Amino acid sequence: MQMRKLALSGLLFIAATVLISACSQRTVTRVSPDQQIDLSGRWNDIDSKLVAEEMIKDVLSRPWRDDFYRASGEKPVMIVGMIANKTSEHIESETFIKDIEKEMINSGMVRIVQNSVFREKLREERANQGEFASPETQSRWGRELGADFMLFGVMTSITDSYGKDKVVSYKVNLELANLETNEKVWIGDKEIKKAIRN
């Protein structure tokens, strides 16, 4: 009798577990990468793209670029430096940097060079080619583009909350400096504010 009760309890437990599992199944739906979805209220891919688009449109429309072209007859060569994350959440700044580089390259108004980490990787590859590739296909040394300007900045956030509701304000400040003279030639900022209500 005791064994029967244990077996019945076990079956009821398994049935309840299966029933609960069936009711709480998660579904995944494929959506367009351009579709705006904001589940958490935190900084996301859409914020990164929007801020990059607007800030690069602004920086490229300012006088520094035309001044440089008139003086040199060349497109300015730019490098995107560090963009520090000083927000209260983990934001992968490399994703934002790539969005910025993409907007700059696609504009056709400037040339972009690799940052110091990737330059070292390229130099390692060039050294390997010098050892292993045929002479006519080797990439030559001393042909790198030097940057004329560096873009860098900081991301910050302020959170205001009451009960379960909160408002998060993100601000991205970017600066562009002439590498030869250290002159700041552009400063821009962009804010995004999100209200999260429960």
Backbone hydrogen bonds in HBPLUS format (Angstrom, degrees):
<---DONOR---> <-ACCEPTOR-->    atom                        ^
c    i                          cat <-CA-CA->   ^        H-A-AA   ^      H-
h    n   atom  resd res      DA  || num        DHA   H-A  angle D-A-AA Bond
n    s   type  num  typ     dist DA aas  dist angle  dist       angle   num
A0005-LYS N   A0001-MET O   3.05 MM   4  6.40 155.3  2.11 150.9 156.8     1
A0006-LEU N   A0002-GLN O   3.03 MM   4  6.29 155.9  2.09 146.0 152.6     2
A0007-ALA N   A0003-MET O   2.85 MM   4  6.08 158.8  1.90 149.3 155.3     3
A0008-LEU N   A0004-ARG O   2.85 MM   4  6.02 159.9  1.89 149.3 154.9     4
A0009-SER N   A0005-LYS O   2.85 MM   4  5.99 157.4  1.90 145.0 151.6     5
A0010-GLY N   A0006-LEU O   2.89 MM   4  6.07 155.7  1.95 145.2 152.1     6
A0011-LEU N   A0007-ALA O   2.93 MM   4  6.19 156.2  1.98 146.5 152.9     7
A0012-LEU N   A0008-LEU O   2.87 MM   4  6.11 160.6  1.91 150.2 155.8     8
A0013-PHE N   A0009-SER O   2.89 MM   4  6.08 154.2  1.96 146.3 153.6     9
A0014-ILE N   A0010-GLY O   2.97 MM   4  6.21 161.2  2.01 149.5 154.2    10
A0015-ALA N   A0011-LEU O   2.87 MM   4  6.06 162.5  1.90 151.9 157.0    11
A0016-ALA N   A0012-LEU O   2.89 MM   4  6.05 159.4  1.93 146.8 152.5    12
A0017-THR N   A0013-PHE O   2.94 MM   4  6.13 157.6  1.99 148.2 154.5    13
A0018-VAL N   A0014-ILE O   2.93 MM   4  6.16 161.4  1.97 152.0 156.6    14
A0019-LEU N   A0015-ALA O   2.91 MM   4  6.09 160.0  1.95 148.6 154.5    15
A0020-ILE N   A0016-ALA O   2.88 MM   4  6.08 163.2  1.91 151.7 155.9    16
A0021-SER N   A0017-THR O   2.88 MM   4  6.01 158.9  1.92 146.4 153.0    17
A0022-ALA N   A0018-VAL O   2.86 MM   4  6.05 155.2  1.93 147.3 154.1    18
A0023-CYS N   A0019-LEU O   3.07 MM   4  6.29 149.3  2.17 143.5 151.4    19
A0024-SER N   A0020-ILE O   3.10 MM   4  6.28 139.7  2.27 144.6 154.8    20
A0035-GLN N   A0032-SER O   2.98 MM   3  5.29 157.0  2.04 111.1 118.5    21
A0048-SER N   A0044-ASN O   3.08 MM   4  6.39 161.1  2.12 154.2 159.8    22
A0049-LYS N   A0045-ASP O   3.04 MM   4  6.27 162.1  2.08 148.5 152.3    23
A0050-LEU N   A0046-ILE O   2.93 MM   4  6.10 170.8  1.93 157.4 159.9    24
A0051-VAL N   A0047-ASP O   2.97 MM   4  6.03 170.4  1.98 155.0 157.9    25
A0052-ALA N   A0048-SER O   3.03 MM   4  6.08 162.5  2.06 145.8 151.3    26
A0053-GLU N   A0049-LYS O   2.92 MM   4  6.07 167.7  1.93 153.6 156.9    27
A0054-GLU N   A0050-LEU O   3.06 MM   4  6.23 173.2  2.06 153.0 154.8    28
A0055-MET N   A0051-VAL O   2.93 MM   4  5.96 167.1  1.95 154.2 158.4    29
A0056-ILE N   A0052-ALA O   2.99 MM   4  5.95 162.6  2.02 150.2 155.2    30
A0057-LYS N   A0053-GLU O   3.02 MM   4  6.09 155.3  2.08 145.2 152.4    31
A0058-ASP N   A0054-GLU O   3.09 MM   4  6.28 150.8  2.18 140.4 147.9    32
A0059-VAL N   A0055-MET O   2.90 MM   4  6.18 170.3  1.91 154.3 156.0    33
A0060-LEU N   A0056-ILE O   3.03 MM   4  5.99 161.5  2.06 147.2 151.9    34
A0061-SER N   A0058-ASP O   3.11 MM   3  5.31 146.9  2.22 104.2 114.1    35
A0067-ASP N   A0063-PRO O   2.92 MM   4  6.06 165.3  1.94 164.8 169.7    36
A0068-PHE N   A0064-TRP O   2.97 MM   4  6.12 156.2  2.03 142.9 148.8    37
A0069-TYR N   A0065-ARG O   2.99 MM   4  6.25 163.0  2.02 149.5 154.2    38
A0070-ARG N   A0066-ASP O   2.90 MM   4  6.07 164.1  1.92 153.2 157.0    39
A0071-ALA N   A0067-ASP O   3.11 MM   4  6.27 154.2  2.18 144.2 150.9    40
A0072-SER N   A0068-PHE O   2.90 MM   4  6.03 152.2  1.97 153.5 161.1    41
A0073-GLY N   A0069-TYR O   2.61 MM   4  4.82 148.5  1.71 134.6 144.3    42
A0111-ARG N   A0076-PRO O   2.91 MM  35  6.22 164.3  1.94 157.4 159.9    43
A0148-ASP N   A0077-VAL O   2.72 MM  71  5.19 158.1  1.76 133.7 140.7    44
A0149-PHE N   A0077-VAL O   3.12 MM  72  6.49 152.9  2.20 155.2 161.5    45
A0078-MET N   A0111-ARG O   2.63 MM  33  5.98 165.5  1.65 161.3 164.7    46
A0113-VAL N   A0078-MET O   2.90 MM  35  6.26 154.2  1.96 164.2 170.0    47
A0079-ILE N   A0149-PHE O   3.00 MM  70  6.45 142.4  2.15 148.8 160.4    48
A0151-LEU N   A0079-ILE O   2.94 MM  72  6.35 160.2  1.98 158.6 165.2    49
A0081-GLY N   A0151-LEU O   2.66 MM  70  5.71 158.5  1.71 161.5 169.4    50
A0153-GLY N   A0082-MET O   3.13 MM  71  6.63 162.0  2.16 147.5 149.1    51
A0084-ALA N   A0153-GLY O   2.95 MM  69  6.39 146.4  2.07 148.0 138.4    52
A0155-MET N   A0084-ALA O   2.75 MM  71  6.13 154.5  1.82 169.5 176.6    53
A0086-LYS N   A0155-MET O   2.68 MM  69  5.59 156.0  1.74 157.7 166.0    54
A0095-THR N   A0092-GLU O   3.19 MM   3  5.90 142.3  2.34 116.9 124.0    55
A0097-ILE N   A0093-SER O   2.87 MM   4  6.16 158.4  1.92 154.0 160.6    56
A0098-LYS N   A0094-GLU O   2.96 MM   4  6.16 154.8  2.03 144.6 150.6    57
A0099-ASP N   A0095-THR O   3.06 MM   4  6.37 149.8  2.16 143.4 151.5    58
A0100-ILE N   A0096-PHE O   2.99 MM   4  6.31 153.1  2.06 149.0 156.3    59
A0101-GLU N   A0097-ILE O   2.88 MM   4  6.18 166.5  1.90 154.8 158.1    60
A0102-LYS N   A0098-LYS O   2.92 MM   4  6.03 159.0  1.96 146.4 152.2    61
A0103-GLU N   A0099-ASP O   3.10 MM   4  6.30 161.2  2.14 144.9 149.2    62
A0104-MET N   A0100-ILE O   2.99 MM   4  6.27 159.9  2.03 154.8 160.6    63
A0105-ILE N   A0101-GLU O   2.90 MM   4  6.07 173.1  1.91 158.3 159.9    64
A0106-ASN N   A0102-LYS O   2.93 MM   4  5.95 168.1  1.94 152.3 156.3    65
A0107-SER N   A0103-GLU O   3.11 MM   4  6.13 128.9  2.38 134.5 145.9    66
A0107-SER N   A0104-MET O   3.23 MM   3  5.25 137.1  2.42  95.8 107.5    67
A0108-GLY N   A0105-ILE O   3.13 MM   3  5.67 145.9  2.25 112.6 120.7    68
A0119-ARG N   A0115-ASN O   2.89 MM   4  6.07 152.3  1.97 156.6 165.7    69
A0120-GLU N   A0116-SER O   3.20 MM   4  6.34 155.6  2.26 142.5 146.6    70
A0121-LYS N   A0117-VAL O   3.38 MM   4  6.76 151.1  2.47 138.8 146.2    71
A0122-LEU N   A0118-PHE O   2.92 MM   4  6.23 157.2  1.97 151.5 157.5    72
A0123-ARG N   A0119-ARG O   2.88 MM   4  6.15 151.8  1.96 148.6 156.8    73
A0124-GLU N   A0120-GLU O   2.94 MM   4  6.20 151.3  2.02 145.9 153.5    74
A0125-GLU N   A0121-LYS O   3.04 MM   4  6.35 157.5  2.10 147.0 152.5    75
A0126-ARG N   A0122-LEU O   2.91 MM   4  6.19 155.2  1.97 146.6 153.6    76
A0127-ALA N   A0123-ARG O   2.90 MM   4  6.13 154.5  1.96 146.7 153.4    77
A0128-ASN N   A0124-GLU O   2.91 MM   4  6.22 153.2  1.99 147.0 154.7    78
A0129-GLN N   A0125-GLU O   2.88 MM   4  6.18 151.8  1.96 148.2 156.1    79
A0130-GLY N   A0126-ARG O   3.04 MM   4  6.32 148.9  2.14 142.9 150.9    80
A0131-GLU N   A0128-ASN O   3.05 MM   3  5.17 136.4  2.25  97.8 110.2    81
A0132-PHE N   A0128-ASN O   2.81 MM   4  6.01 156.0  1.87 155.1 162.6    82
A0133-ALA N   A0129-GLN O   2.83 MM   4  4.64 151.5  1.91 122.4 131.1    83
A0137-THR N   A0134-SER O   2.96 MM   3  5.57 152.0  2.03 119.9 128.4    84
A0179-LEU N   A0148-ASP O   2.89 MM  31  5.56 162.9  1.92 137.0 142.1    85
A0150-MET N   A0177-ALA O   2.92 MM  27  5.42 154.9  1.99 150.3 158.4    86
A0177-ALA N   A0150-MET O   2.96 MM  27  5.42 162.0  2.00 148.2 152.7    87
A0152-PHE N   A0175-GLU O   2.99 MM  23  5.55 157.6  2.04 155.6 162.9    88
A0175-GLU N   A0152-PHE O   2.77 MM  23  5.55 158.5  1.82 168.4 175.3    89
A0154-VAL N   A0173-ASN O   2.93 MM  19  5.46 151.9  2.01 152.0 161.2    90
A0173-ASN N   A0154-VAL O   2.96 MM  19  5.46 168.9  1.97 167.1 168.7    91
A0156-THR N   A0171-LYS O   2.87 MM  15  5.30 164.4  1.89 155.3 160.6    92
A0171-LYS N   A0156-THR O   2.90 MM  15  5.30 162.0  1.93 145.5 147.1    93
A0158-ILE N   A0169-SER O   2.87 MM  11  5.22 146.3  1.99 141.3 152.4    94
A0169-SER N   A0158-ILE O   2.85 MM  11  5.22 168.1  1.86 156.6 160.2    95
A0160-ASP N   A0167-VAL O   2.85 MM   7  5.20 165.6  1.88 155.6 160.5    96
A0167-VAL N   A0160-ASP O   2.71 MM   7  5.20 157.0  1.76 156.4 164.7    97
A0162-TYR N   A0165-ASP O   2.86 MM   3  5.42 161.7  1.89 150.3 155.3    98
A0165-ASP N   A0162-TYR O   3.07 MM   3  5.42 143.5  2.21 140.0 134.9    99
A0166-LYS N   A0196-ILE O   2.89 MM  30  5.27 159.3  1.94 149.3 156.1   100
A0196-ILE N   A0166-LYS O   2.72 MM  30  5.27 176.7  1.72 173.1 172.9   101
A0168-VAL N   A0194-LYS O   2.81 MM  26  5.24 157.1  1.86 152.7 158.1   102
A0194-LYS N   A0168-VAL O   2.80 MM  26  5.24 162.2  1.83 149.7 155.8   103
A0170-TYR N   A0192-ILE O   2.72 MM  22  5.15 171.0  1.73 165.4 165.8   104
A0192-ILE N   A0170-TYR O   2.89 MM  22  5.15 155.1  1.95 143.6 149.6   105
A0172-VAL N   A0190-LYS O   2.89 MM  18  5.33 163.8  1.92 153.5 158.6   106
A0190-LYS N   A0172-VAL O   2.97 MM  18  5.33 143.5  2.10 141.2 152.6   107
A0174-LEU N   A0188-GLY O   2.86 MM  14  5.39 167.5  1.88 155.8 160.0   108
A0188-GLY N   A0174-LEU O   2.93 MM  14  5.39 167.7  1.94 155.0 158.0   109
A0176-LEU N   A0186-TRP O   2.87 MM  10  5.10 158.5  1.92 151.8 150.9   110
A0185-VAL N   A0176-LEU O   2.81 MM   9  5.74 157.0  1.87 152.6 160.6   111
A0178-ASN N   A0183-GLU O   2.78 MM   5  5.24 161.5  1.81 153.2 157.2   112
A0182-ASN N   A0178-ASN O   2.71 MM   4  5.10 139.5  1.87 149.2 157.3   113
